[in-house]
């Protein structure tokens, strides 16, 4: 009896060993069951019904690959054991050096793998795994199915030419509509088509974009130029979406302010340039607050545009703009609801570049200059907050740029809520969830040049942004501002009397200057009148200062005449106690870092060089404060030997 029991155990053991060896060399699952539909020569694509637990990637491999790996592993272990039996010392020495080298190679390979497949891991975590979980019920597949085995989603699936493929169950017992709806929702796709293939043993569906924005939208295209001419003055063209539909935002009725958030190379300055040049073309006044100094060189010398590069001037400009907004609020209250919005003053567009760095610099600057008893918070930051809260009634519009538009960077979450229109390009998922959480799921960011998401009213519009070159933006802005005179904030902010003087705030109602019978071309178009289009030659000529007859060589003519709004008479500086100086005297007392040749060259060629405030014989006189402000804000050019970073312009 005992012997028969022993025989039975031996037989079972031999049978188990033989079965294990057969499974080992055949590549079958060592547990004896099948977890996927993989065969000896074909890889698996799905988990079989009844499979329990997590099914790893190894179970999807063809049987021959698993067999080779197992036999090689057993052979390596057996060979190592035999070598140790024959020569232990040599074997241990080989393991010591060989093991260290192999470990180093494995470590280096692991690091390279982690770095190279970082995007794939993010794709898997953010998109493929959530899509898999949402398709388990509609497709009727086991939850343990490996997502990558049937979901073929490329990393650039949001691009125009991307193609997605989803392998379907052979039994075809699923709802097409439910599957398509889940794919669109979880991958945040727009304008896609589904192609279903059911025949054969490998059914699948492909997903492609059918309606997409144009590849590029350029202002040089005559059709686009006509579109720009046709859009309303308060709704500049941003770009085109799928179906060649216009994407624009009405600053008067929809959103007075625009937030642009984009990563490096996302085209933030291009977007602002496109919007601002159109507004300036229609008579808006521009204030470019650019701590980077060179983001908008197209605007240099454009009429009705003030370019502030130095943090002190950005600080002062924000305070003046805040005061102007307060003045306009009181004026709008007096005018009533039926008044023309233009009566509060011309539209003002404020381009605020790189808010993250600018806000920090404003805070540091205020900490440096504030005195005892001054408020803790910078008045420039408070003024920006007031401008954002004032809304569309005062016709002040902020176009703000940020790489990371956090609530802290903008001064609080309530500040960010004033931007009803938000434009995002090359964004991260975290940036999308922070700025537009109401639009879910977030569409995947694309690296297509000029492609952005314009979010307005809780709807995201995939848009190809209109591209204007620097020269085109400058010419378009100049073509529309040739008539109306420049009005500075100092003039705009002066108290108003019941009977407005000649320099009235109501520019649209301003009485024209008496016509000169000797020169009928002196007539200046008023705001609201149509402005004739200038030729390219006229635009270029208007950008250069005219020569003053009788002045010293290279001198510019006075660009503001007495009685013109925004041009204080020459004696204003003397009345205020500020002594007027010539260029040589300014060089000796205030600008020792420059040269007389550099000043004369700038006076001749730089459209932002200050206007003369007086005259002494043939010599033109200037305000020292104007010259210092110009010196602070002039862009630094490569090879400029007259510029020194250590000069303190305060």
Legacy VTK file of the C-alpha trace (Angstrom):
# vtk DataFile Version 3.0
C-alpha trace
ASCII
DATASET POLYDATA
POINTS 650 float
0.000 0.000 0.000
2.839 2.367 0.930
4.700 1.543 -2.276
1.744 2.302 -4.508
1.346 5.702 -2.809
5.025 6.438 -3.447
4.653 5.370 -7.058
1.666 7.691 -7.456
3.616 10.661 -6.029
6.561 9.903 -8.305
4.288 9.732 -11.316
2.642 13.055 -10.419
6.007 14.692 -9.881
7.365 13.423 -13.193
4.191 14.520 -14.930
4.428 17.988 -13.373
8.091 18.295 -14.355
7.396 17.206 -17.909
4.432 19.559 -18.136
6.514 22.425 -16.735
9.311 21.777 -19.217
6.844 21.629 -22.081
5.253 24.928 -21.006
8.700 26.430 -20.541
9.957 25.578 -24.028
6.592 26.195 -25.735
6.156 29.707 -24.310
2.827 28.930 -22.637
1.730 30.445 -19.341
3.386 28.493 -16.517
0.076 28.378 -14.619
-1.414 26.300 -17.397
-4.193 28.715 -18.391
-4.427 31.325 -21.121
-4.829 34.953 -20.087
-4.638 36.594 -23.527
-5.340 35.572 -27.114
-1.605 35.361 -27.898
-0.444 32.283 -29.869
3.004 30.818 -30.468
3.658 33.101 -33.469
1.200 36.009 -32.958
1.139 38.587 -30.159
-1.968 39.060 -28.068
-4.386 41.957 -28.461
-6.969 41.374 -25.728
-7.548 39.646 -22.405
-9.646 36.490 -22.513
-12.878 36.258 -20.565
-12.378 34.835 -17.092
-8.836 36.132 -16.647
-8.338 37.375 -13.113
-5.909 39.875 -11.668
-3.618 42.197 -13.541
-2.366 40.939 -16.891
1.173 42.154 -17.521
2.811 42.992 -20.807
4.640 39.619 -20.828
1.375 37.753 -21.357
0.804 39.545 -24.674
4.114 38.370 -26.162
4.126 35.556 -28.790
4.945 32.107 -27.411
8.250 31.816 -29.254
9.601 35.037 -27.641
8.726 33.808 -24.174
10.256 30.377 -24.914
13.549 31.898 -26.120
13.794 34.139 -23.077
13.086 31.273 -20.691
15.538 28.857 -22.318
18.215 31.562 -22.400
17.650 32.296 -18.724
17.844 28.630 -17.747
20.948 28.187 -19.928
22.652 31.197 -18.317
21.951 29.882 -14.827
23.118 26.370 -15.786
26.241 27.648 -17.526
27.121 29.836 -14.560
26.709 26.914 -12.187
28.877 24.631 -14.325
31.595 27.312 -14.601
31.590 27.790 -10.847
31.936 24.000 -10.382
34.941 23.872 -12.710
36.771 27.050 -11.654
35.201 28.963 -8.741
37.802 31.742 -8.565
37.662 32.666 -12.236
33.886 32.505 -12.174
33.606 34.831 -9.175
36.112 37.250 -10.733
34.163 37.278 -13.995
30.932 37.858 -12.077
32.530 40.708 -10.137
33.715 42.650 -13.189
31.028 41.498 -15.563
28.306 42.138 -13.020
29.528 45.690 -12.393
29.685 46.443 -16.115
26.272 44.911 -16.692
24.839 46.865 -13.778
26.256 50.115 -15.136
24.853 49.432 -18.583
21.466 48.588 -17.118
21.469 51.781 -15.056
22.444 53.938 -18.042
19.895 52.210 -20.213
17.240 52.752 -17.569
17.973 56.460 -17.360
17.865 56.825 -21.141
14.602 54.892 -21.252
13.022 57.082 -18.581
14.059 60.297 -20.333
13.088 59.203 -23.851
9.722 57.774 -22.861
8.671 60.588 -20.541
6.186 61.849 -23.107
4.813 58.357 -23.625
4.240 57.943 -19.899
2.386 61.250 -19.762
0.342 60.215 -22.792
-0.501 56.929 -21.092
-1.407 58.534 -17.773
-3.375 61.542 -19.070
-5.120 60.124 -22.108
-4.864 56.404 -22.906
-5.654 54.927 -19.482
-8.699 57.226 -18.908
-9.965 56.355 -22.399
-9.499 52.647 -21.693
-11.510 52.833 -18.470
-14.330 54.651 -20.275
-14.410 52.044 -23.093
-14.528 48.928 -20.887
-18.336 48.937 -20.689
-19.196 50.213 -24.214
-16.867 47.663 -25.846
-17.572 44.870 -23.352
-13.914 44.075 -22.729
-12.250 42.961 -19.455
-10.908 45.794 -17.333
-7.558 43.949 -17.090
-6.961 44.405 -20.813
-3.743 46.249 -21.530
-4.737 49.666 -23.000
-1.828 49.746 -25.416
-2.861 46.370 -26.857
-5.901 47.807 -28.652
-5.651 51.612 -28.339
-3.178 52.967 -30.903
-3.038 56.660 -29.964
0.005 58.620 -31.207
1.530 61.331 -29.056
0.504 63.995 -31.611
-3.100 62.812 -31.841
-4.373 66.415 -31.683
-2.505 67.464 -34.837
-4.304 67.910 -38.120
-2.770 64.896 -39.878
-2.876 62.480 -36.920
-4.744 59.158 -37.223
-6.092 57.121 -34.297
-6.915 53.405 -34.414
-8.919 51.331 -31.944
-9.105 47.527 -32.279
-12.632 46.207 -31.739
-13.897 42.930 -30.200
-14.490 40.169 -32.726
-18.040 39.570 -31.517
-19.007 43.179 -32.439
-21.421 43.374 -29.540
-21.065 47.073 -28.829
-22.789 50.415 -29.517
-21.018 52.524 -32.142
-22.525 55.782 -30.910
-21.458 55.154 -27.309
-17.900 54.277 -28.377
-17.585 57.350 -30.627
-18.983 59.641 -27.933
-16.490 58.387 -25.357
-13.548 58.790 -27.758
-14.506 62.390 -28.557
-15.083 63.317 -24.924
-12.030 61.669 -23.372
-9.590 62.854 -26.067
-11.230 66.305 -26.439
-11.442 66.000 -30.212
-13.254 68.419 -32.519
-14.418 67.862 -36.073
-13.444 64.180 -36.492
-14.784 61.291 -38.600
-14.999 57.581 -37.722
-14.299 54.803 -40.249
-15.516 51.382 -39.048
-14.072 48.131 -40.428
-15.854 44.928 -39.326
-14.727 42.195 -41.754
-12.027 39.692 -40.923
-10.749 38.590 -37.548
-9.275 42.016 -36.644
-12.046 44.657 -36.788
-11.059 48.227 -35.962
-12.113 51.864 -36.246
-9.955 54.805 -37.383
-10.471 58.408 -36.271
-9.329 61.394 -38.364
-9.897 65.137 -38.353
-12.109 66.342 -41.167
-12.644 70.020 -40.292
-9.488 71.756 -39.180
-8.218 75.329 -39.058
-6.105 76.449 -42.006
-2.430 75.600 -41.821
-1.452 79.283 -41.802
-3.246 82.634 -41.771
-1.091 85.549 -42.946
-1.952 89.221 -43.313
-0.162 89.367 -46.660
-2.990 87.303 -48.168
-5.350 89.801 -49.906
-8.417 87.871 -48.705
-7.255 88.080 -45.090
-6.505 91.772 -45.475
-10.092 92.323 -46.634
-11.383 90.392 -43.611
-9.353 92.618 -41.307
-10.867 95.689 -42.974
-14.399 94.352 -42.543
-14.345 93.385 -38.858
-15.826 95.941 -36.424
-13.533 98.470 -34.801
-14.119 96.969 -31.351
-13.676 93.329 -32.471
-10.185 92.801 -33.949
-9.602 89.607 -35.907
-7.625 87.012 -33.941
-7.559 84.235 -36.535
-9.579 81.551 -38.295
-10.971 78.300 -36.909
-12.193 75.190 -38.738
-14.471 75.895 -41.630
-12.672 79.222 -42.280
-14.773 80.842 -39.539
-13.613 84.158 -38.091
-12.483 84.167 -34.459
-12.655 87.574 -32.790
-13.625 89.100 -29.459
-15.714 92.233 -29.087
-14.049 94.397 -26.441
-17.203 96.460 -25.954
-19.836 93.735 -25.574
-18.012 90.490 -24.721
-14.689 90.905 -22.965
-12.840 94.186 -22.253
-9.580 92.397 -21.407
-7.661 89.486 -22.967
-5.277 87.068 -21.249
-2.638 85.280 -23.332
-0.916 82.297 -21.734
1.635 80.337 -23.717
4.840 78.446 -23.250
8.134 79.415 -24.841
7.737 79.837 -28.585
3.955 79.924 -28.344
3.663 83.270 -30.161
2.514 85.492 -27.285
3.953 88.680 -28.766
2.570 87.810 -32.213
-0.955 87.543 -30.797
-0.666 90.897 -29.018
0.861 92.530 -32.080
-2.010 91.334 -34.253
-4.723 92.603 -31.903
-3.053 95.886 -30.925
-2.166 96.996 -34.456
-5.803 96.636 -35.516
-7.047 98.672 -32.562
-4.456 101.403 -33.131
-5.423 101.434 -36.814
-8.913 102.497 -35.739
-7.666 105.313 -33.494
-6.911 103.585 -30.199
-4.017 104.841 -28.102
-1.461 102.217 -27.165
0.633 101.855 -24.011
3.203 99.071 -24.301
4.618 98.069 -20.922
7.454 95.791 -21.926
10.027 94.943 -19.294
11.729 92.698 -21.902
12.323 95.923 -23.913
12.261 94.375 -27.419
8.985 92.449 -27.682
7.223 95.057 -29.851
9.802 96.940 -31.870
7.164 97.338 -34.588
5.490 100.013 -32.439
8.507 102.316 -32.211
7.514 105.756 -33.451
3.894 104.816 -34.189
1.644 107.744 -33.386
-0.483 107.512 -30.261
1.764 104.762 -28.845
3.897 105.139 -25.722
6.542 102.458 -25.219
7.697 101.972 -21.598
10.646 99.644 -21.090
12.083 100.867 -17.798
10.334 99.640 -14.642
10.125 103.207 -13.286
8.242 104.343 -16.382
6.012 101.253 -16.313
5.209 102.104 -12.691
4.364 105.722 -13.537
2.350 104.758 -16.625
0.135 102.368 -14.658
-0.560 105.031 -12.041
-1.480 107.566 -14.735
-3.667 105.010 -16.508
-5.440 104.220 -13.253
-6.114 107.919 -12.690
-7.380 108.226 -16.245
-9.751 105.322 -15.639
-11.134 107.018 -12.534
-11.641 110.238 -14.466
-13.501 108.369 -17.188
-15.760 106.634 -14.681
-16.912 109.968 -13.252
-17.312 111.410 -16.726
-19.361 108.418 -17.908
-21.591 108.823 -14.854
-22.264 112.457 -15.780
-22.867 111.678 -19.443
-25.502 109.037 -18.703
-26.425 105.746 -20.358
-27.461 107.261 -23.696
-24.146 108.974 -24.345
-21.731 107.865 -27.029
-19.015 105.700 -25.380
-16.411 107.584 -27.389
-17.203 110.755 -25.412
-15.232 109.495 -22.403
-12.105 109.569 -24.563
-10.298 107.551 -27.185
-9.942 103.819 -26.701
-6.765 102.883 -24.824
-5.130 99.478 -25.244
-2.505 98.442 -22.683
-0.048 95.711 -23.676
1.442 94.241 -20.521
4.235 91.818 -21.358
5.462 88.998 -19.082
3.300 89.737 -16.059
5.209 87.226 -13.914
8.468 89.179 -14.102
6.853 92.632 -14.316
4.807 92.252 -11.124
7.890 91.173 -9.186
9.875 94.117 -10.506
7.073 96.567 -9.667
6.986 95.250 -6.102
10.765 95.554 -5.735
10.786 99.015 -7.246
8.113 100.229 -4.827
9.982 98.772 -1.856
13.027 100.718 -2.993
11.362 104.137 -3.463
8.529 104.186 -0.933
8.832 106.414 2.090
7.530 106.198 5.614
3.749 106.313 5.641
3.352 105.064 2.063
1.088 102.026 1.502
2.692 98.618 1.551
1.287 97.551 -1.808
2.646 99.255 -4.898
0.199 101.884 -6.220
0.999 100.665 -9.729
-0.298 97.185 -8.822
-3.403 98.749 -7.274
-3.902 100.839 -10.418
-3.729 97.726 -12.604
-6.346 96.058 -10.416
-8.605 99.101 -10.722
-8.238 99.133 -14.509
-9.182 95.454 -14.716
-12.272 95.985 -12.548
-13.431 99.122 -14.372
-14.756 97.178 -17.338
-15.738 98.235 -20.800
-17.396 101.572 -19.876
-14.068 103.422 -19.634
-12.691 101.954 -22.892
-9.448 100.811 -21.242
-8.420 97.342 -22.420
-5.590 95.233 -21.019
-3.876 92.650 -23.227
-1.854 90.664 -20.715
0.820 88.049 -21.397
1.944 85.377 -18.950
3.877 82.148 -19.182
2.190 80.986 -15.990
-0.898 83.061 -15.182
-1.215 82.002 -11.563
-3.472 83.903 -9.189
-0.410 84.988 -7.238
1.251 86.426 -10.348
-1.852 88.453 -11.243
-2.485 89.717 -7.723
-5.248 87.299 -6.721
-7.901 85.017 -8.266
-10.379 87.884 -8.516
-7.967 89.704 -10.865
-7.833 86.703 -13.177
-11.623 86.522 -13.367
-11.700 89.866 -15.196
-10.323 88.174 -18.308
-13.379 86.672 -19.984
-11.301 85.882 -23.071
-8.286 83.648 -22.633
-5.928 82.539 -25.378
-3.733 79.511 -24.672
-0.946 78.071 -26.839
1.587 75.335 -26.092
0.009 74.953 -22.693
0.325 72.190 -20.126
-2.608 70.274 -18.695
-2.041 72.023 -15.362
-2.200 75.451 -17.045
-5.466 74.513 -18.770
-7.068 73.263 -15.561
-5.975 76.452 -13.797
-7.184 78.953 -16.410
-10.216 77.315 -18.034
-11.461 74.547 -15.722
-14.965 74.964 -17.140
-13.834 73.452 -20.472
-13.256 69.745 -19.935
-11.678 67.599 -21.099
-8.808 69.847 -22.049
-7.785 69.567 -25.719
-4.255 68.338 -26.148
-1.739 71.047 -26.899
-0.147 71.078 -30.346
3.237 72.355 -31.515
1.796 73.602 -34.807
3.153 77.129 -35.312
0.466 79.746 -34.760
-2.147 77.315 -33.401
-3.938 78.364 -30.207
-7.139 77.774 -28.260
-9.313 80.891 -27.898
-11.699 80.347 -24.984
-14.701 82.662 -24.790
-17.915 82.025 -22.906
-16.878 78.542 -21.830
-16.243 77.382 -25.429
-12.782 76.595 -26.828
-12.127 77.503 -30.451
-9.076 75.892 -32.048
-7.679 78.844 -33.982
-4.901 79.538 -36.436
-3.765 82.991 -35.309
-3.395 85.757 -37.884
0.286 86.467 -38.467
1.404 90.029 -39.052
5.071 90.738 -39.540
6.634 93.684 -37.733
6.569 95.759 -40.909
2.945 94.851 -41.685
1.761 95.620 -38.157
3.578 98.950 -38.153
2.231 99.954 -41.576
-1.329 98.950 -40.660
-1.225 100.845 -37.370
0.283 103.936 -39.027
-2.220 103.846 -41.880
-5.049 104.404 -39.444
-3.451 106.960 -37.094
-2.218 109.528 -39.590
-4.969 112.011 -38.741
-5.906 112.120 -35.026
-3.373 113.944 -32.838
-1.616 112.229 -29.979
-3.180 112.886 -26.569
-1.040 112.257 -23.513
-2.437 111.092 -20.206
-1.313 114.318 -18.599
-3.753 116.200 -20.814
-6.456 113.567 -20.526
-6.297 113.716 -16.743
-6.661 117.490 -16.377
-9.785 118.624 -14.488
-12.694 119.594 -16.678
-14.606 122.872 -16.471
-18.269 123.276 -17.439
-17.249 124.986 -20.678
-14.580 122.790 -22.258
-11.575 124.657 -23.615
-10.058 124.046 -26.986
-8.103 121.065 -25.669
-11.295 119.293 -24.643
-11.453 115.671 -23.619
-14.291 115.086 -26.073
-12.086 114.536 -29.072
-14.995 113.454 -31.240
-16.630 116.843 -30.669
-13.456 118.863 -30.795
-13.688 121.942 -32.998
-11.336 121.742 -35.942
-8.548 124.249 -36.308
-9.336 127.143 -38.655
-8.468 126.123 -42.192
-5.390 127.630 -43.694
-6.222 129.063 -47.108
-2.578 128.702 -48.052
-2.499 124.981 -47.241
-5.709 122.973 -47.312
-3.807 119.773 -46.469
-3.522 120.848 -42.815
-7.032 119.617 -42.075
-6.894 116.847 -39.475
-9.559 114.093 -39.536
-11.422 113.735 -36.259
-12.034 110.501 -34.366
-14.971 108.690 -35.887
-14.253 109.979 -39.394
-12.911 107.692 -42.053
-9.170 107.942 -42.452
-7.796 107.646 -45.994
-5.428 104.731 -46.562
-1.784 105.714 -46.917
0.610 104.266 -49.390
3.663 102.397 -48.138
5.844 105.370 -49.097
3.622 107.760 -47.171
3.648 105.492 -44.141
7.428 105.338 -44.189
7.670 109.101 -44.595
5.237 109.783 -41.756
7.340 107.686 -39.418
10.383 109.958 -39.835
10.662 113.387 -38.250
10.791 116.376 -40.559
13.733 118.750 -40.750
13.406 122.187 -39.236
14.508 124.965 -41.536
17.102 127.121 -39.922
17.884 124.650 -37.170
21.266 123.152 -36.628
22.105 120.217 -38.940
20.228 117.070 -38.048
17.684 118.853 -35.861
14.100 117.669 -35.976
11.153 119.930 -36.405
8.870 120.455 -33.425
6.280 117.697 -33.781
3.680 119.378 -31.584
2.394 122.871 -32.196
0.772 125.245 -29.746
-2.895 124.456 -29.284
-2.549 120.778 -30.213
-3.925 118.434 -27.508
-1.173 116.662 -25.650
1.519 119.244 -26.477
2.218 121.580 -23.523
3.534 124.958 -24.650
7.286 125.492 -24.396
7.018 127.696 -21.292
5.280 124.916 -19.307
8.604 123.404 -18.323
10.001 126.733 -17.194
6.798 127.523 -15.286
7.165 124.207 -13.510
10.714 125.081 -12.505
12.404 122.786 -14.999
15.233 124.367 -16.913
15.374 123.666 -20.641
18.702 122.541 -22.020
20.342 122.046 -25.379
21.899 118.782 -26.436
25.443 119.698 -25.376
24.305 120.926 -21.974
22.145 117.804 -21.535
25.148 115.689 -22.409
27.307 117.359 -19.750
24.745 117.473 -16.938
22.440 114.499 -17.453
23.679 112.060 -20.127
27.446 111.639 -19.677
27.256 108.044 -20.916
26.253 109.191 -24.426
27.993 111.195 -27.134
26.899 114.298 -29.014
27.041 112.306 -32.253
24.790 109.657 -30.723
22.259 112.260 -29.572
22.163 113.982 -32.955
21.802 110.647 -34.717
18.957 109.649 -32.383
17.249 113.010 -32.889
17.358 112.410 -36.612
16.514 108.716 -36.834
14.784 107.652 -33.608
11.026 108.302 -33.835
10.780 108.126 -30.037
13.262 110.930 -29.431
11.493 113.618 -27.345
10.058 116.703 -28.966
11.784 120.039 -28.357
10.126 122.134 -25.657
11.535 125.491 -26.710
14.062 127.362 -28.807
16.947 129.732 -28.195
17.911 131.252 -31.485
18.553 128.331 -33.830
19.192 125.958 -30.930
16.411 123.565 -29.909
15.841 123.118 -26.175
14.571 120.006 -24.377
13.249 119.017 -20.986
15.864 116.994 -19.071
13.139 114.670 -17.763
12.080 113.856 -21.337
15.661 113.089 -22.343
16.227 110.896 -19.285
13.010 109.009 -19.951
14.020 108.459 -23.559
17.453 107.218 -22.482
15.898 104.735 -20.044
13.429 103.347 -22.565
15.446 103.231 -25.743
16.073 99.604 -26.772
19.534 98.195 -26.295
20.993 97.312 -29.668
23.891 94.974 -30.266
27.093 96.824 -30.820
25.780 99.996 -29.181
28.935 101.433 -27.690
27.067 104.295 -26.029
25.078 102.075 -23.691
26.297 101.103 -20.247
24.317 98.760 -18.004
25.715 100.324 -14.858
24.218 103.763 -15.537
21.564 104.812 -13.045
18.875 106.808 -14.842
16.914 107.555 -11.707
LINES 1 651
650 0 1 2 3 4 5 6 7 8 9 10 11 12 13 14 15 16 17 18 19 20 21 22 23 24 25 26 27 28 29 30 31 32 33 34 35 36 37 38 39 40 41 42 43 44 45 46 47 48 49 50 51 52 53 54 55 56 57 58 59 60 61 62 63 64 65 66 67 68 69 70 71 72 73 74 75 76 77 78 79 80 81 82 83 84 85 86 87 88 89 90 91 92 93 94 95 96 97 98 99 100 101 102 103 104 105 106 107 108 109 110 111 112 113 114 115 116 117 118 119 120 121 122 123 124 125 126 127 128 129 130 131 132 133 134 135 136 137 138 139 140 141 142 143 144 145 146 147 148 149 150 151 152 153 154 155 156 157 158 159 160 161 162 163 164 165 166 167 168 169 170 171 172 173 174 175 176 177 178 179 180 181 182 183 184 185 186 187 188 189 190 191 192 193 194 195 196 197 198 199 200 201 202 203 204 205 206 207 208 209 210 211 212 213 214 215 216 217 218 219 220 221 222 223 224 225 226 227 228 229 230 231 232 233 234 235 236 237 238 239 240 241 242 243 244 245 246 247 248 249 250 251 252 253 254 255 256 257 258 259 260 261 262 263 264 265 266 267 268 269 270 271 272 273 274 275 276 277 278 279 280 281 282 283 284 285 286 287 288 289 290 291 292 293 294 295 296 297 298 299 300 301 302 303 304 305 306 307 308 309 310 311 312 313 314 315 316 317 318 319 320 321 322 323 324 325 326 327 328 329 330 331 332 333 334 335 336 337 338 339 340 341 342 343 344 345 346 347 348 349 350 351 352 353 354 355 356 357 358 359 360 361 362 363 364 365 366 367 368 369 370 371 372 373 374 375 376 377 378 379 380 381 382 383 384 385 386 387 388 389 390 391 392 393 394 395 396 397 398 399 400 401 402 403 404 405 406 407 408 409 410 411 412 413 414 415 416 417 418 419 420 421 422 423 424 425 426 427 428 429 430 431 432 433 434 435 436 437 438 439 440 441 442 443 444 445 446 447 448 449 450 451 452 453 454 455 456 457 458 459 460 461 462 463 464 465 466 467 468 469 470 471 472 473 474 475 476 477 478 479 480 481 482 483 484 485 486 487 488 489 490 491 492 493 494 495 496 497 498 499 500 501 502 503 504 505 506 507 508 509 510 511 512 513 514 515 516 517 518 519 520 521 522 523 524 525 526 527 528 529 530 531 532 533 534 535 536 537 538 539 540 541 542 543 544 545 546 547 548 549 550 551 552 553 554 555 556 557 558 559 560 561 562 563 564 565 566 567 568 569 570 571 572 573 574 575 576 577 578 579 580 581 582 583 584 585 586 587 588 589 590 591 592 593 594 595 596 597 598 599 600 601 602 603 604 605 606 607 608 609 610 611 612 613 614 615 616 617 618 619 620 621 622 623 624 625 626 627 628 629 630 631 632 633 634 635 636 637 638 639 640 641 642 643 644 645 646 647 648 649
